[in-house]
């Protein structure tokens, strides 16, 4: 097993980027479809399933770090057995591995599986709230080991460089992390 300090990304390999190019509906957004809406609802469900599988594949590939930035920690994506198992596997793999989660909204997250994990493993698993004074410019994203990138929704204003450069978005995440605020309603007070 290599030491985390010895690990360097292979400069010849480009970052891997998975992206969903349109907004994904949540379960509450999908109402019983009319005859004309049946195919739209089915394709939205297939897209959502595909996005979940891609994100869970990336989470499972983590060896050193996972950084998640999300508006509300997307329960349809991250509050699952697969996501939790991947995060636990990462945190059990190395003592220096880490999981950092940035959220914009902290309401209704107390029962989220990753929040409970962060409350139990406070030494290498942290959750913080985005600072309202610093704009949240993009939709949610996931960065694994500083080089694997998953962007949930891309808008037309995202540049090609941002789409393929996990390191650039990692720097953006680190900046947001440095300016984030504590989320006291998500802290565990178990003694």
Secondary structure, DSSP 8 states (H G I E B T S, - for coil): ---GGG----TTS--EEEE--S----GGG-----GGGHHHHHHHHHHHHHHHHHHHHHHHT-SSEEEEEESS--HHHHSSHHHHHHHHHHHHH-TT-EEEEEES--TT-TT-HHHHHHHH-TTTEEEEE--TTS---S--EEEETTTEEEES---TTS-HHHHH-HHHHHHHHHHHHHT-B--GGGS----
